[in-house]
């Protein structure tokens, strides 16, 4: 049983330590961090086996509680040049001159790391 559990965990969750280590590095741009978060979420939702439903539910729960995620994604789209039509005062309560300060803003995933450490 022990080896089977280890094999399942390695196959489905072995990428998490690398993702967390990358996000903990300084000087990683917000756009790159959010791409890694999105890939990690996608990979987590693709987990198979007994824990598939529990992991998917946990990912959605943690992300649903993250009120700043949408704002950071909008800022990242502006930084990457993907979206130029953001109304800063209505949507973000920021001015256009505030956006460059977010280029290297950290994406804090402490709750995610703690939540998945028990698995």
Buried (B, 14 or more C-beta within 10 A) or exposed (E): EEEEEEEBBEEBBEBBEEBBEEBEEEEBBBBBBBEBBEEBBEBBEEBEEEBBEEBBEBBEEBEEEBEEBEBBBBBBBBBBEEEEEBEBEEEBEBEEEEBEEBEEBEBEBEEBBEBBEEB
